[in-house]
Each structure stands twice: as structure tokens, then as C-alpha cells.
């Protein structure tokens, strides 16, 4: 999510019914720096993030990891993001992935608090508040992570538009006379502005976007990168189509050599090739990003061997988004999915245990790890 962030505008707005843990995860993935101030019936607290790292937390008399874990067990409340001071206090030095995983398990292990912990997990979207500085890509990611239905109304100096998200997937976008991917890309490339999230009406919405949100955001970031460095939108789209045509004309050996050294734009085209060797070459590219790997891991058009290689990489498998993508991808070998399921949080375990798209053995494994 880093790529193109500088070119895309920053937005301010309110959002309801989200999980605090997802807000922190998205802030970390986007390498944001801010304070998340939380007011809850259970107390008040703050989480400090510096360039995507959780560096400090405070809650009542607790500080550090103890305060962080306590905050994430709160059921509901209001939050607000504030600027990070230059000389912030540092009380946490562990990776944020470790903190989030252990925050979930710690609540279940605390003596005498099993019921409260279970209630906090079940009430997964009890927070609302104002985000003062966020990119639309990060906002979309936050909503999709919660697998909810939302309409995001976007307003900037140059455009107004709407993004429709259904069951955690972007299904439609419209701005001006544009709709679908093109409208989505235009909104993410817009200057700073405001947003409002609303619950969609019961009226059926036209589906103009049918790719996973991870892949959609990767394409949007590529569009923004090219738009900021080239002459205009039409030229950018034409250049992408021209590149796609040139790649299709290449021999397999040429595609493999290209995949090993290609830039992000070219990799996004080559990974769609049906040849397993070319797909493996793409993920062997030294320049591939974590976001690309996560999107590839959730794709059902990827060869099983590619998924095996992703699961075998120690750095990639540390990323929660990669583990979740592999666990929910029906093409992932069952032995791998069952092993990774045990590392997921309560919400995702529950979703997988009820899913009809994953193998029965994987769904049963998820059910086994849910608290009794």
C-alpha cells in the first residue's frame, strides 16, 4: 500500500461499526504515524503509531503492551486519530503482527475474564469515530477487512463519487460519467477531501467491479504511480494496454526472464499468465512487494505451486494478510491451510468455519480453534 501514497490525496471523515484491531492493522500496513485516542465505557486510552510501528500505548494506569492488550479487549467506544508528537514516548518495541496476535490470545487466557473476552470478540464492530488523515485506499482496505456492507461517499475539489462495498468486496464505483474500475481509480487519485460512510439501501446495486479488493487496490496504486509521472489518464490507460499486448506476443522464455526483473506494472500482467513457471518467476522477483504477495495469495487463478512457495517463505508468512489469504483460498493445499488457520483471529476463524468455499477439513479446523 506504500506505492502511490504520496501522489494520492488524504481524506478526513467519520466511520462507524468497525473493529479497533482492524484500524490499527490498516494503520500499520500503510505505515501511518498518528495517535489513536479511544474513549470507551471501559476507560480511555491511546495507541501511538510511528511509521507503521506500534511504539506506545497507555490506558488508565497501564502502559506499554499491557495497555495495548487491554485496549483491544474493549467492546465498543469512540475513537479519533490525532497527530503524532515529535518526541513521543516509547514503551513497545515488538513487531505489530506479534502484538495483534497476542492481544487476541491474551484476552482468552486472562483468569476470570473468559466471558468478557468472548463478548468483546463477538461484538467485532463496536467502534466509531473520526479519521483525520487517511488515503482512500487505506479506508477501503479498512472496510473490506471488516467484511461489511458500506457506501463511501467521496468529495474533493475536483470530483464527487461513491464506492460500494458488499461483504468486504468493492462491487461498484461511480464518479461523473465514469463507473467501475476507471471511476474507482479516479477517486483514489483525487486530491484531499472528505468522506462519509453509510449503510447501503436495500436496492440492488449494479456490479461493475468483480476482482478481489486486494488486486483492485494494487491496480489503483499502479494507476496513480503512472498518472503522477506521465502526461495524463488517457495516455496511462493506453500505455498499459499497449504493454499488455507486447507481453502477450513474447515467447515463454522471454516472459520468464522478464518476470524475474520486471517492474510492478509488468508483474501485475505477467502474474495473470496461466503458465505456472511464469507465475513462479513473478514471485521470485526481488522487487515484489508484500501487498502484491497478499493479493496473489488470495487469487483463485494462481497455480498451487505458487501458493506453496508463498507459504514456505518465512518473511511473507509473518504477514497476517498473507496467512488469511492462503487459509481462505480453496486452491491452497489443505495441509497448509489447516496449519495456518490456527494463527488467525476469532472473527476470521468464525467466517472460515461457516464458509462454503473452503474445503471441509479447513472449515472444521477453524471450528476446532474457536473457543467452546
Residue pairs with C-beta under 8 A, 6 or more apart in sequence:
1 29
1 30
1 31
1 137
1 138
1 141
1 217
1 221
1 291
2 30
2 31
2 289
2 291
3 221
3 222
3 225
3 264
3 289
3 291
4 137
4 220
4 221
4 222
4 223
4 224
4 225
4 228
5 30
5 135
5 137
5 221
6 228
7 189
7 224
7 225
7 227
7 228
8 135
8 136
8 137
8 188
8 189
8 190
8 224
9 135
9 136
9 156
9 189
9 190
9 191
9 192
9 193
10 133
10 134
10 135
10 192
11 131
11 133
11 134
11 135
11 136
11 139
11 154
11 156
11 192
11 193
11 194
11 195
12 130
12 131
12 132
12 133
12 134
12 193
12 194
12 195
13 130
13 131
13 139
13 194
13 195
13 196
13 197
14 128
14 129
14 130
14 131
14 196
14 197
15 128
15 129
15 131
15 139
15 142
15 143
15 197
16 128
16 197
17 125
17 126
17 127
17 128
17 146
17 148
18 125
18 127
18 128
18 142
18 143
18 146
18 148
19 124
19 125
19 126
19 127
19 146
19 347
20 36
20 38
20 71
20 72
20 74
20 77
20 79
20 127
21 72
21 100
21 103
21 104
21 345
22 142
22 145
22 146
23 36
23 79
23 127
23 131
23 142
24 36
24 47
24 49
24 54
24 72
24 96
24 100
25 96
25 100
25 145
25 320
26 138
26 141
26 142
26 145
27 34
27 36
27 49
27 52
27 138
28 49
28 52
28 53
28 54
28 96
29 52
29 138
29 141
29 291
29 321
30 52
30 134
30 135
30 137
30 138
30 141
31 51
31 52
32 49
32 51
32 52
32 133
32 134
32 138
33 49
33 50
33 51
33 52
33 84
34 49
34 81
34 82
34 83
34 84
34 132
34 133
35 46
35 47
35 48
35 49
35 81
35 82
35 83
35 84
36 46
36 47
36 49
36 79
36 80
36 81
36 82
37 44
37 45
37 46
37 79
37 80
37 81
37 82
38 44
38 45
38 46
38 47
38 71
38 74
38 77
38 78
38 79
38 127
39 77
39 78
39 79
40 74
40 75
40 76
40 77
40 78
41 75
41 76
41 77
42 74
42 75
42 77
43 59
43 60
43 70
43 74
44 59
44 60
45 57
45 58
45 59
45 60
45 67
45 70
45 71
46 56
46 57
46 58
46 59
47 54
47 56
47 57
47 68
47 71
48 54
48 55
48 56
48 57
48 84
48 88
48 89
49 55
49 84
50 84
50 88
52 96
53 95
53 96
54 68
54 92
54 96
54 99
55 88
55 89
55 90
55 91
55 92
55 93
56 63
56 64
56 88
56 89
56 90
56 91
56 92
57 63
57 64
57 65
57 67
57 68
57 71
57 91
57 92
58 67
58 89
58 91
59 67
59 70
59 71
60 67
60 70
62 70
63 91
64 91
64 92
65 91
65 92
65 94
65 99
68 92
68 99
68 103
69 99
69 102
69 103
69 106
69 107
72 100
72 103
72 104
72 107
73 103
73 107
73 113
73 116
73 117
73 120
74 120
75 119
75 120
75 123
75 126
76 123
76 126
76 127
77 126
77 127
78 127
78 128
78 129
79 127
79 128
79 129
79 130
80 129
80 130
80 132
81 129
81 130
81 131
81 132
81 133
81 134
82 132
92 99
95 318
97 318
97 319
97 320
100 320
100 345
101 320
101 343
101 345
104 121
104 345
104 346
107 113
107 116
107 117
107 120
107 121
108 114
108 117
108 118
108 371
110 117
114 371
118 371
121 346
121 347
121 371
122 346
124 146
124 346
124 347
125 146
125 148
131 139
135 188
136 152
136 154
136 163
136 187
136 188
136 190
136 195
137 188
137 217
137 220
137 221
139 152
139 195
140 152
140 163
140 165
140 170
140 213
140 217
141 213
141 217
143 150
143 152
143 165
143 168
143 197
144 165
144 168
144 169
144 170
144 213
145 168
146 168
147 167
147 168
147 351
148 165
148 167
148 168
149 165
149 166
149 167
149 199
149 200
150 164
150 165
150 197
150 198
150 199
150 200
151 162
151 163
151 164
151 165
151 197
151 198
151 199
151 200
152 162
152 163
152 164
152 165
152 195
152 196
152 197
153 160
153 161
153 162
153 195
153 196
153 197
153 198
154 160
154 161
154 162
154 163
154 175
154 187
154 190
154 193
154 194
154 195
155 193
155 194
155 195
156 190
156 191
156 192
156 193
156 194
157 191
157 192
157 193
158 190
158 191
159 175
159 176
159 186
159 187
159 190
160 175
161 173
161 174
161 175
161 176
161 183
161 186
161 187
162 172
162 173
162 174
162 175
163 170
163 172
163 173
163 184
163 187
164 170
164 171
164 172
164 173
164 200
164 205
165 171
165 213
166 200
166 205
168 213
169 212
169 213
170 184
170 209
170 213
170 216
171 205
171 207
171 208
171 209
171 210
172 179
172 180
172 205
172 206
172 207
172 208
172 209
173 179
173 180
173 181
173 183
173 184
173 187
173 208
173 209
174 183
174 208
175 183
175 186
175 187
176 183
176 186
178 186
179 206
179 208
180 208
180 209
181 208
181 209
181 216
181 219
182 237
183 208
184 209
184 216
184 220
185 219
185 220
185 223
185 224
186 233
188 220
188 223
188 224
189 220
189 223
189 224
189 227
209 216
211 219
212 295
212 298
212 299
214 291
214 294
214 295
214 298
214 321
214 325
215 295
215 299
217 291
217 295
218 264
218 268
218 291
218 292
218 295
219 268
221 291
222 264
222 265
222 268
223 236
225 264
225 265
226 236
226 239
226 240
226 265
227 233
227 236
230 236
230 239
240 265
243 265
243 266
243 269
244 269
247 255
247 258
247 266
247 269
247 270
250 258
252 275
252 277
252 278
255 270
255 273
255 275
255 278
255 281
256 277
256 278
256 281
258 266
258 270
259 266
259 267
259 270
259 278
259 281
259 282
259 284
259 285
260 281
260 284
260 285
261 285
262 270
262 282
262 285
263 287
264 287
264 289
264 292
267 282
267 285
267 287
267 288
267 292
268 292
270 278
270 279
270 281
270 282
271 279
271 282
271 283
271 292
271 296
271 299
271 302
272 301
273 279
274 301
276 303
276 305
276 306
279 302
279 303
279 305
279 306
280 303
280 305
280 306
280 309
282 288
282 296
283 293
283 296
283 306
283 309
283 310
290 316
290 319
290 321
290 322
293 310
293 316
293 319
293 322
294 319
294 321
294 322
294 325
295 325
296 302
296 306
296 310
297 307
297 310
297 322
297 325
297 326
297 329
297 332
298 325
298 328
298 329
299 329
300 329
300 330
300 331
302 329
302 331
304 331
304 332
304 333
307 326
307 329
307 331
307 332
307 333
307 336
308 333
308 336
310 316
310 317
310 322
310 326
311 317
311 326
311 332
311 336
311 340
316 322
317 323
317 340
320 343
320 344
323 340
323 343
323 344
324 344
324 348
326 332
326 336
326 337
326 340
327 337
327 340
327 341
327 344
327 348
327 352
327 358
327 362
327 366
328 348
328 352
328 355
328 357
328 358
329 337
330 357
330 358
330 359
334 359
334 361
334 362
337 358
337 359
337 362
337 365
338 361
338 362
338 365
341 349
341 352
341 362
341 365
341 366
341 369
342 365
342 369
344 352
344 366
344 369
346 370
346 371
349 366
349 367
349 369
349 370
350 366
350 370
352 358
352 362
352 363
352 366
353 363
353 364
353 366
353 367
353 370
354 363
355 363
